């Protein structure tokens, strides 16, 4: 009787775990190379070699080279919209976003901009990544506008929701860049948190008269 020599299929959980490990390995090696020799100067072939995988494997996991550098972009884009969607009862969108930002600043959350001096320098030195980050801010603002539409029951093209998203998105964009600037200036996270918390209070206070009662849960 013939013996079946086909190796048993791996359980779905194990396959998924190995895929995540490969993805993280590629991302880590790419970041290391981007930081050491620059984003524009690093090739997909070099990343594949460093991770000991084929070039095709890299592009299967990361469609664009920028995706290798900005690996948390999905979480970044969804962050403000998610905060509005899960805001507390009686809480306005502004109050929820203010609270979430303060919590993120206290935790030195990388998604809020606390990515360290090497990462901040990598972005600042790359025109491609700088442009990509601007696009991510725009996408985050658009997602926030959709969340505000859902929160208020307004039509999809409601000018109030779009304007509110623009104002709230701009404050977050400015604060993100401020964290990056303070990081590049050599300030430790503890000092950045202290500075940005005080500045965020002033920035959000400017929006209070117009948005303090908007989109209350």
Phi, psi and omega per residue, in radians:
X1 nan 2.326 -3.105
X2 -1.192 2.563 3.128
X3 -1.786 2.267 3.123
X4 -1.353 1.991 -3.111
X5 -1.720 0.100 3.125
X6 -1.188 2.191 -3.136
X7 -1.116 2.519 -3.139
X8 -1.106 2.537 3.123
X9 -1.155 2.477 3.119
X10 -1.284 2.523 3.059
X11 -1.018 2.603 -3.082
X12 -0.992 -0.692 -3.129
X13 -1.112 -0.681 3.129
X14 -1.200 -0.732 3.108
X15 -1.052 -0.765 -3.130
X16 -1.150 -0.678 3.120
X17 -1.098 -0.732 3.139
X18 -1.180 -0.638 3.092
X19 -1.109 -0.739 3.124
X20 -1.143 -0.668 3.100
X21 -1.115 -0.732 3.117
X22 -1.134 -0.753 3.140
X23 -1.069 -0.770 -3.123
X24 -1.174 -0.676 3.115
X25 -1.068 -0.806 3.127
X26 -1.079 -0.798 -3.140
X27 -1.076 -0.761 -3.127
X28 -1.114 -0.755 3.141
X29 -1.175 -0.674 3.111
X30 -1.101 -0.820 3.137
X31 -1.046 -0.738 3.123
X32 -1.037 -0.768 -3.137
X33 -1.230 -0.706 3.128
X34 -1.051 -0.737 -3.114
X35 -1.216 -0.698 -3.055
X36 -1.363 -0.567 -3.059
X37 -2.295 0.048 3.080
X38 1.714 2.553 -3.102
X39 -1.151 -0.887 -3.094
X40 -1.099 -0.551 -3.049
X41 -1.429 -0.256 -3.081
X42 -1.601 2.350 -3.127
X43 -1.811 2.789 3.077
X44 -1.078 -0.641 3.126
X45 -1.071 -0.703 3.118
X46 -1.158 -0.680 3.125
X47 -1.145 -0.769 3.121
X48 -1.055 -0.743 -3.139
X49 -1.128 -0.733 -3.126
X50 -1.142 -0.629 -3.137
X51 -1.534 -0.097 -3.133
X52 1.035 0.806 3.047
X53 -2.331 2.966 3.103
X54 -1.332 2.696 3.073
X55 -0.977 -0.677 3.140
X56 -1.077 -0.596 3.108
X57 -1.135 -0.721 3.110
X58 -1.045 -0.847 -3.095
X59 -1.277 -0.378 3.043
X60 -1.196 -0.640 -3.136
X61 -1.487 -0.565 -3.078
X62 -2.316 1.877 -3.056
X63 -1.121 -0.611 -3.120
X64 -2.154 2.654 3.099
X65 -1.053 -0.638 3.130
X66 -1.057 -0.564 -3.129
X67 -1.109 -0.456 3.105
X68 -1.228 -0.567 -3.109
X69 -1.498 -0.634 -3.091
X70 -1.950 1.262 -2.952
X71 -1.337 -0.262 -3.101
X72 -1.870 0.483 -3.025
X73 -1.175 -0.555 3.118
X74 -1.104 -0.757 3.110
X75 -1.144 -0.649 3.129
X76 -1.125 -0.855 -3.104
X77 -1.069 -0.678 -3.046
X78 -1.492 -0.186 -2.925
X79 -1.035 -0.865 -3.077
X80 -1.232 -0.721 3.117
X81 -1.081 -0.714 -3.140
X82 -1.128 -0.712 3.127
X83 -1.043 -0.730 3.116
X84 -1.175 -0.722 -3.094
X85 -1.113 -0.549 -3.078
X86 -1.901 0.320 -3.124
X87 -1.062 2.724 -3.073
X88 -1.298 2.760 3.091
X89 -1.050 2.299 -3.126
X90 1.445 0.008 -3.094
X91 -1.702 2.346 3.062
X92 -1.381 2.881 3.084
X93 -1.040 -0.744 -3.140
X94 -1.075 -0.800 -3.131
X95 -1.091 -0.741 3.141
X96 -1.120 -0.760 -3.128
X97 -1.210 -0.650 3.067
X98 -1.075 -0.840 -3.129
X99 -1.072 -0.774 -3.124
X100 -1.119 -0.686 3.132
X101 -1.156 -0.751 3.138
X102 -1.080 -0.700 3.091
X103 -1.110 -0.742 -3.141
X104 -1.140 -0.688 3.119
X105 -1.140 -0.713 3.133
X106 -1.122 -0.572 -3.129
X107 -1.571 -0.019 -3.073
X108 0.905 0.897 -3.066
X109 -1.206 2.183 3.127
X110 -1.024 -0.594 -3.125
X111 -1.135 -0.442 3.121
X112 -1.515 -0.097 3.094
X113 2.203 -0.175 -3.123
X114 -1.456 1.254 -3.066
X115 -1.827 0.013 3.130
X116 1.606 2.738 -3.053
X117 -1.118 -0.653 -3.106
X118 -1.153 -0.748 -3.140
X119 -1.190 -0.742 3.124
X120 -1.074 -0.706 3.118
X121 -1.166 -0.680 3.109
X122 -1.000 -0.763 -3.138
X123 -1.228 -0.807 -3.085
X124 -1.070 -0.567 -3.093
X125 -1.498 -0.088 -3.076
X126 -1.991 1.975 3.055
X127 -1.020 -0.620 -3.132
X128 -1.130 -0.835 -3.116
X129 -1.222 -0.609 3.090
X130 -1.083 -0.754 3.103
X131 -1.167 -0.677 3.123
X132 -1.114 -0.712 3.126
X133 -1.122 -0.682 3.068
X134 -1.044 -0.738 3.112
X135 -1.096 -0.676 3.123
X136 -1.146 -0.682 3.061
X137 -1.065 -0.755 3.126
X138 -1.091 -0.754 3.132
X139 -1.154 -0.643 3.107
X140 -1.135 -0.712 3.104
X141 -1.121 -0.725 3.112
X142 -1.098 -0.736 3.103
X143 -1.118 -0.654 3.096
X144 -1.125 -0.736 3.115
X145 -1.025 -0.751 3.107
X146 -1.096 -0.679 3.122
X147 -1.166 -0.656 3.118
X148 -1.206 -0.634 3.051
X149 -1.055 -0.812 3.130
X150 -1.135 -0.657 -3.092
X151 -1.221 -0.529 -3.076
X152 -1.835 -0.124 -3.109
X153 1.235 0.389 -3.121
X154 -1.433 2.821 3.056
X155 -1.144 2.746 -3.045
X156 -0.992 -0.543 -3.103
X157 -1.748 0.387 -3.088
X158 -1.016 2.183 -3.069
X159 -1.223 -0.523 3.131
X160 -1.158 -0.808 3.130
X161 -1.098 -0.731 -3.120
X162 -1.174 -0.688 3.129
X163 -1.200 -0.751 3.112
X164 -1.063 -0.746 3.107
X165 -1.098 -0.675 3.111
X166 -1.101 -0.764 3.134
X167 -1.161 -0.826 -3.127
X168 -1.173 -0.697 3.117
X169 -1.133 -0.667 3.135
X170 -1.132 -0.732 3.093
X171 -1.039 -0.799 3.135
X172 -1.152 -0.628 3.109
X173 -1.118 -0.772 3.141
X174 -1.134 -0.750 -3.130
X175 -1.160 -0.681 3.089
X176 -1.043 -0.841 -3.128
X177 -1.144 -0.606 3.115
X178 -1.105 -0.721 3.089
X179 -1.079 -0.751 3.114
X180 -1.076 -0.774 -3.121
X181 -1.114 -0.746 3.130
X182 -1.162 -0.623 3.091
X183 -1.105 -0.828 -3.128
X184 -1.163 -0.434 3.107
X185 -1.379 -0.066 3.047
X186 1.639 0.178 3.139
X187 -1.330 2.456 3.066
X188 -1.253 2.804 -3.101
X189 -0.998 -0.649 -3.128
X190 -1.069 -0.729 3.116
X191 -1.236 -0.678 3.111
X192 -1.092 -0.762 3.118
X193 -1.043 -0.780 3.132
X194 -1.060 -0.811 -3.111
X195 -1.181 -0.833 -3.028
X196 -1.239 -0.508 3.094
X197 -1.137 -0.768 3.112
X198 -1.152 -0.734 -3.125
X199 -1.227 -0.631 3.111
X200 -1.139 -0.643 3.099
X201 -1.036 -0.787 3.123
X202 -1.152 -0.706 -3.113
X203 -1.158 -0.814 -3.140
X204 -1.189 -0.566 3.105
X205 -1.062 -0.569 3.127
X206 -1.101 -0.492 -3.117
X207 -1.559 -0.227 -3.037
X208 -1.002 -0.781 -3.111
X209 -1.060 -0.590 -3.082
X210 -1.653 -0.504 -3.022
X211 -2.098 0.066 -3.076
X212 -1.060 -0.508 -3.132
X213 -1.959 0.293 -3.080
X214 -1.630 2.394 3.091
X215 0.969 0.915 3.079
X216 -1.402 2.298 -3.112
X217 -1.254 nan nan
